[in-house]
Amino acid sequence: MFRYFIYLSFDGTNYHGWQIQPNGASVQETLMKALSTFLRREIEVVGAGRTDAGVHARLMVAHFDFDTELDGEVVTDKLNRLLPPDIAVYGVRRVKPEAHARFDATSRTYKYYIHTRKDPFRRGYSWRIFQPLDFERMNEAAQTLFDYTDFTSFSKLHTDVKTNNCRIMLARWEQTGDGEWVFTIRADRFLRNMVRAVVGTLVEVGRGKLTVDGFRRVIEEKNRCSAGTSVPGHALYLTDVSYPDDLFL
């Protein structure tokens, strides 16, 4: 069998997340149907991770197996013809047979967008904040994330993961325009709902409802109830997934 990585992006507005769901459309199911139609057999697709309902991806990676060698450019073109307008494939690359889109990823990067002015063109893809936020204080709190590895406080309850440990490599807020801000966070792995919970708790710091030391205590308590409310999913984007070079053929 030959294994391939698919590089794709999607607008998550109309989907119940990446993973196949019994009660709604998912990106994984839509991609699998397109691949199965093109290759004329049932194809299983494994993604680099889950995304929640409404969350977008500028770059998602998934893998699939096939018993003959495929031309990546041809597969890319055929899939883009079969897929709906809100999912696009950028490329298909052959990898080692043991390569795994999820377990071999060395890092994942997410961005969360906030805007403070009414904007009809951003309302579906950025979260509008009405109260002033202290982004300098929020960045100070974000830097404390590097001091910890157990992020139980930011994890959805009752998940099937074996550990809540993650290594955060980057976490910062940056202004991208007048009244527009983006939070970028990179880690070796993320827990379910983690980024939205981290952002929600940082916003509490920005509103003055939580101190930087209080943010530390939230992490140390390892209790989801101590953290802030999860922010809306429509402003969150998976933007990058990295792999070792030696996976590719």
N, C-alpha and C positions, 0 to 999 in steps of 0.2 A: 504494500500500500504506500502511496505517496501522500505526504502531509503538506498542507498549504495554510499560510496566514492570509486572511482577508483584512485589508485596511478600509474602514468605512466611517462615514459620519451620518448623523441623523438628527432630525428635529423631533424631540420626544413628546411634543404636545398631544398627539393623538394616540400615544401608546401607554400601556400600563407598565412601563419600564422595559429593560432589556429581556429579562427572563420570561420564558413561556408561562402564561397564567391561564387558569381555567375559566376566568370570567372576563377576559378582554384581550385585545390585540397586543402583541409584544413585538419588539424589534427582532428578537431571536427567531420567533416563529415565522415572521415575514421573510427574513433572509433565508431560512431553511426551505421554505416553499419555493422561492425563486431558484435556489441552487438545485433543488430536486426536479423542478420543471426543466431546467436547462440540461442537467446531466441524466435525466430520465431514470432516476432511482432515488430512494429515500436517502437523504443526506443529513447527518447530525452535525450541528455547529456548536462549538464551545467558545464562549466569550472570555475576555480578559477579566471580567467582573460583572457585577450587577449594577444597574442604575435604577433609581426609583421612578415611579410614575411621573411623567412630565419632564424629567431631566434630559438634557441634550448631550450629544457627543460631537465634538469637532474631530475627534479621532478615537475610534474604538477598534480593537483588534480581536479577531476570532479565528479559530482553526477548524479545518475539516479534512477528511481523508477521502482519497479516490484511488481506484486500482490501476489507472493509467496516468501517464504524465500529461499535464495540461499546459496550455499556453496562457500565461497570466493576463496578457493584454486582451486575448479573446474572451476569457472568463469575465474580466472587468467590464468589457463592452456589453456582453450578453446580460449580465446581472443588472447593469444600469438601465437596460431596456425593459427588463421584467419588473424591477422594483418600483414602488410608488415614488412620487417626487420628493418626499421627505426623508428618503434614505438614499445615500450615494456611496458607491464603492470607488476608492481611489486606486487600489492596486491589489494584486494577488501574487504572493511570493512563495516559492517552494522552500520548505524548511526541513530540518532533520526529522526522521520518523518519530523520535521521542520528544520533540519540541511541544510545549504546551502553552497556549495563549494566556492561561491564568497563572499557572504555577511557576512559569519561567520569567514572568515580568519582574524586572528589578525596581521599577518605580511607576507610579501613576500620578498624573497631575490634574487637579480640578481648579476651575475658576468660578467664583460667585460674583454676580454683577448687581450693583445697587445704584439707583439714581434718586436724586432728591427733588427734581423738578418734574411737573407733569409733562409726559411725552407719549403721545399716542402710538409712536413707532417702537417704543421700548417696552410697553406694558406687558407684552407676552414673553419677553426674554430677559427682563431685569426686574428687580424688586424695588418698588418705590417706597422710600422712607420719608415720613412726614416730619419727624423730630430731628433736630440737629444731633450729629454724632461726633464724638471726640476720637477721630481716627488715630491721632498720635497715641492716645491711651490704649486704643484697641491694638495697635501694633506692639506696644509694650507688653500687653497681655499675650499676644500671639507668640512672642519670643519665648515665653515660658513653656510652650509646647515642646521645645527641644530638650527640656530637662526630664521628660517622662517618656515611658514606653507603654504603660497600661492605660488605655483610654476607655475603660468600661463606662465611665460617666457619659460618654458621647455615643454609645452603642445602643441600637435598638434592642429591646429586651427579648429574651427567649429565642436567640438565634442559635444555629447549629455549629458555630465555629468553635475550635478547640482552645483558642487563645484570643485575648483582646489586646495583645501587644502589637504595636506598630512603631516604625522608626520614621519620624517626620524629618524631612530634609529641607523644606522651605515652607514658610508661612508668613505672608505679609499683605498689607493693604496698600494699594497705589491708586492715585487719582488719575483717571484717563481722560477727563474732560470737565467741563463746567457742571458741577453737581453729579459727576459720574465717578464711581469707585469700583475697583475689582479686588477681590481677595483671591490670592493664588496659594494653593497648598499642594505640596508634593510629599509622598511617603512611599515606603516599600509595599504597603497594603493599607486598605481602609476597611473599617467596620461598616455594617449596614447603618445608614442614616448618619454616619459620623460627621461628614462635612457640613451638613445642614445643621446639626446640633452644635458643632464648634462655632459656626457663623452666628447662630442664634444666641449663644452665650457671649461671644465677643460683642454683639450688638448691645447686650445688657451692660457691658463695660462702657461702651460708647455713650450710652444713655445716662451713665452715672449711677445705675442701680446696682453695680457690682464693681468692686475694686480689683486691681491687678492681683493683690494677695487673695482676694475672694475667688478669683478665677483659678488660682493655684489650688485653693481648697476644694473647689469643684472637682478638679482632676483627681486629687488625692483621696476624696471620699469614695470614688469608684461607685457612684450611685447615679443612675440616669435622672432620677427625680431632682438631683441637686443642680443639674445643668439647665440652660435656657431652652425655650421652645424651639423646635426645628423650624427653620425658615422655609418658605415655599420652594418647591422643586423647579419651577419654570425658569429660575435665574441661575441654575447650576449647570455647568458644562464639564464633561470629561474632555480634556484637551490633549493629553499625551499618554502613551504607554511605552515604556522602554524595555529593550531586551538585549542580552549579550549578542555580539556580532557573530559568534561562532554557531548560532542556531541556524543561520541562513546558508542555503546552498547556491 
